[in-house]
Amino acid sequence: MANSAGPMTLPTPNHAPVEVENHKAHLENRRELVRSVVMAGDSALKMMLLINGGAAVAVLAFLGKVLSKAPIGLNLSVTNIKAGLVRFMLGVAFVGVGALSRFVAIYAAMSGSPRIEVACSYAALLAGMGSLSAFVLGGMWVVGAVW
């Protein structure tokens, strides 16, 4: 998000009006791009939170229903279900790390710290990947517990 051409300021008054207008349009385009990226990041974090949190709630509801009826001969590995739930919880924790990393990246961009911005952007991306991975692994453990 840092501008490699220098700070984003308007040209000096001795520039042509067309150049000033072009520069203003460029700045507005950059602002819109930043807004779009922030909104996309928010949507991704909400999606990952909903996926992992919803999976944990669904597994708990399923487990409560199954254990309350307790059919004879039920082959259910509670240890594997617990392992799956732990992974879903880790997925939610990764969402928190991603949100914090995004906040610091945006703050660093506004403060003019490109190295911190890039590092935190990568951290947010890795946290998102970790959240999705935790969901997949948690699902595999739960499915393995039931079959």
BARO-492445 format. One record per residue (C-alpha): residue in one letter; x, y negated, z negated. Coordinates in Angstrom, 2 decimals. Last residue first. Layout:
SITE resn       u       v       w
SITE    a       X       Y       Z
...
# end
This chain:
SITE resn       u       v       w
SITE    w  -16.99   43.79  -10.73
SITE    v  -18.03   41.21  -13.35
SITE    a  -14.61   40.37  -14.74
SITE    g  -13.00   40.24  -11.30
SITE    v  -15.58   37.67  -10.23
SITE    v  -14.70   35.61  -13.28
SITE    w  -10.96   35.85  -12.67
SITE    m  -11.32   34.98   -8.97
SITE    g  -13.53   32.02   -9.79
SITE    g  -10.99   30.69  -12.25
SITE    l   -8.25   31.03   -9.64
SITE    v  -10.27   29.12   -7.03
SITE    f  -11.26   26.40   -9.50
SITE    a   -7.71   26.07  -10.84
SITE    s   -6.44   25.67   -7.28
SITE    l   -8.94   22.87   -6.66
SITE    s   -7.82   21.08   -9.80
SITE    g   -4.15   21.61   -9.04
SITE    m   -4.59   20.17   -5.55
SITE    g   -6.24   17.13   -7.07
SITE    a   -3.45   16.82   -9.64
SITE    l   -0.89   17.06   -6.84
SITE    l   -2.60   14.21   -4.99
SITE    a   -2.77   12.09   -8.13
SITE    a    0.93   12.72   -8.82
SITE    y    1.75   11.78   -5.21
SITE    s   -0.10    8.50   -5.65
SITE    c    1.64    8.00   -8.99
SITE    a    5.08    8.34   -7.39
SITE    v    4.12    6.08   -4.47
SITE    e    2.79    3.32   -6.73
SITE    i    5.72    3.59   -9.12
SITE    r    8.13    3.12   -6.21
SITE    p    6.02    0.34   -4.69
SITE    s    5.96   -1.87   -7.79
SITE    g    4.31   -5.09   -6.58
SITE    s    1.94   -5.59   -9.49
SITE    m   -1.17   -4.93   -7.40
SITE    a    0.37   -1.73   -6.04
SITE    a    1.46   -0.71   -9.54
SITE    y   -2.09   -1.21  -10.84
SITE    i   -3.47    0.90   -7.98
SITE    a   -0.92    3.65   -8.67
SITE    v   -1.58    3.49  -12.43
SITE    f   -5.32    3.94  -11.87
SITE    r   -4.75    6.75   -9.37
SITE    s   -2.49    8.56  -11.84
SITE    l   -5.10    8.23  -14.59
SITE    a   -7.81    9.63  -12.34
SITE    g   -5.59   12.49  -11.18
SITE    v   -4.63   13.39  -14.75
SITE    g   -8.31   13.43  -15.71
SITE    v   -9.15   15.60  -12.70
SITE    f   -6.32   17.94  -13.71
SITE    a   -8.02   18.31  -17.10
SITE    v  -11.24   19.37  -15.36
SITE    g   -9.32   22.01  -13.40
SITE    l   -7.65   23.14  -16.62
SITE    m  -11.13   23.68  -18.07
SITE    f  -12.04   25.79  -15.02
SITE    r   -8.84   27.77  -15.55
SITE    v   -9.70   28.37  -19.22
SITE    l  -13.16   29.52  -18.15
SITE    g  -11.64   32.09  -15.80
SITE    a   -9.36   33.44  -18.53
SITE    k  -12.34   33.68  -20.88
SITE    i  -14.25   35.63  -18.22
SITE    n  -11.27   37.93  -17.80
SITE    t  -11.17   38.62  -21.54
SITE    v  -14.94   39.18  -21.59
SITE    s  -14.51   42.02  -19.12
SITE    l  -17.99   43.24  -18.26
SITE    n  -18.80   46.86  -17.44
SITE    l  -22.43   47.10  -18.44
SITE    g  -23.24   50.73  -19.20
SITE    i  -26.28   49.89  -21.27
SITE    p  -27.78   46.51  -20.43
SITE    a  -26.89   43.71  -22.83
SITE    k  -30.02   41.51  -22.54
SITE    s  -28.58   38.63  -24.58
SITE    l  -25.10   39.35  -23.24
SITE    v  -26.17   38.91  -19.62
SITE    k  -28.07   35.66  -20.20
SITE    g  -25.35   34.11  -22.33
SITE    l  -22.64   35.16  -19.87
SITE    f  -24.56   33.70  -16.94
SITE    a  -25.10   30.41  -18.78
SITE    l  -21.41   30.27  -19.73
SITE    v  -20.37   31.07  -16.16
SITE    a  -22.69   28.38  -14.77
SITE    v  -21.41   25.78  -17.25
SITE    a  -17.79   26.53  -16.36
SITE    a  -18.54   26.42  -12.64
SITE    g  -20.37   23.13  -13.00
SITE    g  -17.42   21.58  -14.81
SITE    n  -14.98   22.78  -12.15
SITE    i  -17.07   21.76   -9.13
SITE    l  -18.49   18.56  -10.64
SITE    l  -15.08   17.32  -11.76
SITE    m  -13.60   18.18   -8.36
SITE    m  -16.39   16.29   -6.57
SITE    k  -16.10   13.28   -8.86
SITE    l  -12.34   13.14   -8.25
SITE    a  -12.81   13.38   -4.49
SITE    s  -15.47   10.66   -4.48
SITE    d  -13.29    8.31   -6.49
SITE    g  -10.37    8.95   -4.15
SITE    a  -12.54    8.19   -1.12
SITE    m  -13.73    4.95   -2.76
SITE    v  -10.14    3.88   -3.49
SITE    v   -9.05    4.70    0.07
SITE    s  -11.98    2.76    1.55
SITE    r  -11.30   -0.26   -0.67
SITE    v   -7.62   -0.21    0.37
SITE    l   -8.60   -0.08    4.04
SITE    e  -11.06   -2.93    3.57
SITE    r   -8.37   -5.06    1.95
SITE    r   -5.95   -4.24    4.77
SITE    n   -8.52   -5.29    7.37
SITE    e   -9.12   -8.54    5.49
SITE    l   -5.39   -9.25    5.46
SITE    h   -5.14   -8.63    9.21
SITE    a   -8.14  -10.90    9.86
SITE    k   -6.50  -13.66    7.80
SITE    h   -3.25  -13.23    9.77
SITE    n   -5.11  -13.44   13.06
SITE    e   -6.87  -16.59   11.85
SITE    v   -3.54  -18.18   10.89
SITE    e   -2.02  -17.22   14.24
SITE    v   -4.98  -18.73   16.09
SITE    p   -4.65  -21.94   14.06
SITE    a   -1.02  -22.32   15.23
SITE    h    1.64  -22.31   12.53
SITE    n    2.88  -25.62   11.00
SITE    p    0.66  -25.10    7.93
SITE    t    2.76  -22.17    6.64
SITE    p    1.49  -18.65    7.26
SITE    l   -0.84  -17.11    4.67
SITE    t    0.60  -14.79    2.10
SITE    m    0.80  -10.99    1.91
SITE    p    4.25  -10.55    0.43
SITE    g    6.97   -9.10    2.63
SITE    a    7.04   -7.21    5.91
SITE    s    7.08   -3.86    4.10
SITE    n    3.61   -4.47    2.70
SITE    a    2.99   -2.26   -0.29
SITE    m    0.00    0.00    0.00
# end
